[in-house]
Amino acid sequence: MGRESVEEKLRKSSNDRTIVGVCGGIAEFFGISSFVVRLIFLVTVSVSVWVYLLLAWVLDDSYLLRRK
């Protein structure tokens, strides 16, 4: 009861970044490999480019990025 819990929220990753951290953030949120997320984005490239750009604009940065 004395522990503070960090709200689990979809964010850009600070550790697993290739471009801006969207795929890494999705992977961290769902607890899967970022390779799998990137592969899904690659296979569905016609739609995923727009989704990626939208998420890169909308998602908050990781807590670690905000502390720097």
FISETI-571258 format. One line per field, with one value per atom (N, C-alpha, C, CB): residue number from 1; atom name; x, y, z. Coordinates in Angstrom, 1 decimal. Glycine has a CB too. Layout:
FISETI-571258
resi <- NUM/...
name <- CA/...
xx <- X/...
yy <- Y/...
zz <- Z/...
***
This chain:
FISETI-571258
resi <- 1/1/1/1/2/2/2/2/3/3/3/3/4/4/4/4/5/5/5/5/6/6/6/6/7/7/7/7/8/8/8/8/9/9/9/9/10/10/10/10/11/11/11/11/12/12/12/12/13/13/13/13/14/14/14/14/15/15/15/15/16/16/16/16/17/17/17/17/18/18/18/18/19/19/19/19/20/20/20/20/21/21/21/21/22/22/22/22/23/23/23/23/24/24/24/24/25/25/25/25/26/26/26/26/27/27/27/27/28/28/28/28/29/29/29/29/30/30/30/30/31/31/31/31/32/32/32/32/33/33/33/33/34/34/34/34/35/35/35/35/36/36/36/36/37/37/37/37/38/38/38/38/39/39/39/39/40/40/40/40/41/41/41/41/42/42/42/42/43/43/43/43/44/44/44/44/45/45/45/45/46/46/46/46/47/47/47/47/48/48/48/48/49/49/49/49/50/50/50/50/51/51/51/51/52/52/52/52/53/53/53/53/54/54/54/54/55/55/55/55/56/56/56/56/57/57/57/57/58/58/58/58/59/59/59/59/60/60/60/60/61/61/61/61/62/62/62/62/63/63/63/63/64/64/64/64/65/65/65/65/66/66/66/66/67/67/67/67/68/68/68/68
name <- N/CA/C/CB/N/CA/C/CB/N/CA/C/CB/N/CA/C/CB/N/CA/C/CB/N/CA/C/CB/N/CA/C/CB/N/CA/C/CB/N/CA/C/CB/N/CA/C/CB/N/CA/C/CB/N/CA/C/CB/N/CA/C/CB/N/CA/C/CB/N/CA/C/CB/N/CA/C/CB/N/CA/C/CB/N/CA/C/CB/N/CA/C/CB/N/CA/C/CB/N/CA/C/CB/N/CA/C/CB/N/CA/C/CB/N/CA/C/CB/N/CA/C/CB/N/CA/C/CB/N/CA/C/CB/N/CA/C/CB/N/CA/C/CB/N/CA/C/CB/N/CA/C/CB/N/CA/C/CB/N/CA/C/CB/N/CA/C/CB/N/CA/C/CB/N/CA/C/CB/N/CA/C/CB/N/CA/C/CB/N/CA/C/CB/N/CA/C/CB/N/CA/C/CB/N/CA/C/CB/N/CA/C/CB/N/CA/C/CB/N/CA/C/CB/N/CA/C/CB/N/CA/C/CB/N/CA/C/CB/N/CA/C/CB/N/CA/C/CB/N/CA/C/CB/N/CA/C/CB/N/CA/C/CB/N/CA/C/CB/N/CA/C/CB/N/CA/C/CB/N/CA/C/CB/N/CA/C/CB/N/CA/C/CB/N/CA/C/CB/N/CA/C/CB/N/CA/C/CB/N/CA/C/CB/N/CA/C/CB/N/CA/C/CB/N/CA/C/CB/N/CA/C/CB/N/CA/C/CB
xx <- 0.8/0.0/0.8/-0.9/2.1/2.9/3.7/3.9/3.5/4.3/3.5/4.5/4.1/3.5/3.6/4.1/2.5/2.5/2.5/1.3/3.3/3.4/2.3/4.8/1.5/0.4/0.9/-0.4/0.4/0.8/0.1/0.4/0.9/0.3/1.2/0.2/0.6/1.4/2.2/0.4/3.5/4.4/5.5/5.1/6.2/7.4/8.5/7.9/9.3/10.3/11.6/10.7/12.2/13.5/14.7/13.6/14.4/15.5/15.6/15.3/14.4/14.4/13.9/13.4/14.8/14.4/15.2/14.7/14.5/15.2/15.0/14.6/13.7/13.5/13.1/12.4/11.8/11.4/10.9/10.3/10.9/10.5/9.1/10.8/8.4/7.0/6.9/6.3/7.6/7.5/8.1/8.3/9.1/9.7/8.7/10.9/8.0/7.0/5.8/6.5/5.3/4.3/4.7/3.8/5.9/6.5/6.5/7.8/7.0/7.1/5.7/7.8/4.8/3.4/2.8/2.5/2.9/2.3/3.3/1.9/4.5/5.4/5.9/4.8/6.1/6.5/7.8/5.4/8.4/9.7/9.4/10.3/10.3/10.1/10.3/11.1/11.1/11.3/9.9/12.2/9.1/7.7/6.9/7.0/6.9/6.2/6.7/6.2/8.0/8.6/8.3/10.1/8.2/7.9/6.4/8.1/5.5/4.1/4.0/3.3/4.7/4.7/5.2/5.5/6.3/6.9/5.9/8.2/5.2/4.3/3.1/3.9/2.7/1.5/1.9/0.5/2.9/3.5/2.6/4.7/1.6/0.8/-0.1/-0.1/-0.5/-1.3/-0.4/-2.4/0.6/1.4/2.2/2.3/2.6/3.3/2.5/3.7/1.2/0.3/0.1/-1.0/-0.1/-0.3/0.9/-0.6/2.1/3.4/3.5/4.6/3.3/3.4/2.4/3.2/1.2/0.2/0.6/-1.2/1.1/1.5/2.8/1.8/3.7/4.9/4.5/5.8/3.4/3.0/2.2/2.2/1.4/0.4/1.0/-0.8/1.8/2.3/3.2/3.0/3.1/4.0/5.4/3.4/6.4/7.7/7.8/8.8/8.7/8.9/9.3/10.0/9.1/9.5/11.0/9.1/11.8/13.2/13.6/13.9/12.9/13.3/12.9/12.6/11.9/11.4/12.4/10.0/13.1/14.0/15.3/14.3/15.6/16.9/16.9/17.3
yy <- -1.2/0.0/1.3/0.0/1.2/2.3/2.6/2.2/1.7/1.8/2.7/0.4/3.6/4.4/3.6/5.8/3.5/2.8/3.8/1.8/3.5/4.3/3.9/4.2/4.9/4.7/4.1/6.0/2.9/2.2/2.9/0.7/3.6/4.4/4.2/5.9/4.2/4.1/5.3/3.8/5.2/6.3/5.9/6.7/6.9/6.6/6.1/7.9/5.1/4.5/5.4/3.2/5.4/6.1/5.1/6.8/3.8/2.9/2.2/1.8/2.0/1.2/2.1/0.0/3.0/4.0/3.7/5.4/3.7/3.7/5.0/2.5/5.5/6.8/7.7/6.8/7.6/8.4/7.6/9.4/6.3/5.4/4.9/6.2/5.1/4.6/3.1/5.1/2.4/0.9/0.4/0.3/0.9/0.5/0.8/1.3/1.9/2.2/1.2/3.6/0.9/-0.1/-1.4/-0.2/-1.8/-3.1/-3.2/-3.4/-2.1/-2.0/-2.1/-0.8/-1.4/-1.4/-2.8/-0.4/-3.5/-4.8/-5.9/-5.1/-5.6/-6.6/-7.6/-7.4/-7.1/-8.0/-7.4/-8.1/-8.1/-7.7/-6.5/-8.9/-5.6/-4.4/-4.9/-3.3/-6.0/-6.5/-7.0/-7.7/-7.6/-8.0/-6.8/-8.8/-5.8/-4.6/-3.9/-3.5/-3.8/-3.3/-4.1/-3.1/-5.4/-6.3/-6.1/-7.8/-6.0/-5.7/-4.4/-5.7/-3.3/-2.1/-2.2/-1.0/-3.0/-3.2/-3.9/-3.9/-4.9/-5.7/-4.9/-7.0/-4.0/-3.2/-1.7/-3.2/-1.5/-0.2/0.8/-0.4/0.4/1.4/2.1/0.7/1.4/2.1/2.5/1.1/1.7/2.0/3.2/0.8/3.7/5.0/6.1/5.3/6.1/7.2/7.0/7.2/5.7/5.5/5.9/3.9/5.5/5.9/7.4/5.3/8.1/9.6/10.2/10.2/9.6/10.1/9.8/9.5/8.6/8.3/9.0/6.8/9.3/10.1/11.5/10.1/12.0/13.3/13.4/13.9/12.3/12.3/11.8/11.5/10.7/10.1/11.0/8.8/10.8/11.5/10.8/11.5/11.6/11.0/10.1/12.0/9.2/8.4/9.3/7.3/8.8/9.5/9.8/8.7/8.8/9.0/10.2/7.7/10.3/11.4/12.8/11.3/12.8/14.1/14.5/14.0/13.6/13.9/14.6/12.7/14.4/14.9/16.4/14.2
zz <- 0.0/0.0/0.0/1.2/0.5/0.5/-0.8/1.6/-1.7/-3.0/-4.0/-3.6/-4.6/-5.7/-7.0/-5.8/-7.7/-9.0/-10.1/-9.1/-11.1/-12.3/-13.2/-13.0/-13.6/-14.5/-15.8/-14.8/-16.2/-17.4/-18.5/-17.4/-19.4/-20.5/-21.7/-20.1/-22.8/-24.1/-24.3/-25.3/-24.4/-24.6/-25.6/-23.2/-26.1/-26.9/-26.0/-27.6/-26.5/-25.7/-25.6/-26.3/-24.5/-24.4/-24.6/-23.0/-24.4/-24.5/-25.9/-23.5/-26.5/-27.8/-28.9/-27.6/-29.4/-30.4/-31.6/-29.9/-32.8/-34.0/-34.7/-34.9/-34.7/-35.3/-34.1/-36.4/-33.7/-32.5/-31.4/-33.0/-31.4/-30.3/-30.3/-29.1/-31.4/-31.4/-31.3/-32.7/-32.1/-32.1/-30.8/-33.3/-30.3/-29.0/-27.9/-28.7/-27.9/-26.9/-27.0/-27.1/-28.2/-28.3/-27.8/-29.8/-28.1/-27.7/-26.1/-28.3/-25.5/-24.1/-23.4/-23.6/-24.0/-23.5/-23.5/-24.3/-24.6/-24.7/-24.2/-26.1/-23.9/-23.3/-24.4/-22.2/-25.6/-26.7/-27.3/-27.8/-28.2/-28.8/-29.8/-29.6/-29.8/-30.7/-32.2/-30.4/-32.3/-33.7/-34.3/-33.6/-33.5/-33.9/-34.3/-32.8/-33.5/-33.8/-35.1/-32.7/-35.3/-36.5/-37.7/-36.3/-37.5/-38.6/-39.1/-38.2/-38.1/-38.4/-39.2/-37.1/-38.7/-39.4/-40.8/-38.6/-41.0/-42.3/-43.3/-42.2/-42.8/-43.6/-44.0/-42.9/-43.1/-43.4/-43.7/-42.2/-44.5/-44.7/-45.3/-45.6/-46.1/-46.7/-45.7/-47.7/-44.6/-43.6/-42.4/-43.1/-42.1/-40.9/-41.0/-40.7/-42.1/-42.2/-41.6/-43.7/-42.0/-41.4/-39.9/-42.2/-39.5/-38.1/-37.3/-37.9/-37.8/-37.2/-37.0/-38.0/-38.1/-38.0/-37.0/-39.4/-37.0/-36.1/-34.6/-36.3/-34.4/-33.0/-32.6/-32.9/-33.5/-33.2/-32.8/-34.4/-33.3/-33.0/-31.7/-34.1/-31.5/-30.3/-29.0/-30.7/-29.1/-27.9/-27.1/-28.2/-25.8/-24.8/-24.9/-23.4/-24.5/-24.3/-23.1/-24.3/-23.0/-21.8/-20.7/-22.1/-19.5/-18.3/-18.3/-17.0/-18.8/-18.8/-19.7/-19.2/-20.8/-21.7/-21.1/-23.0/-20.3/-19.7/-18.6/-19.2/-18.0/-16.8/-17.3/-16.0/-18.6/-19.1/-19.2/-20.4
***
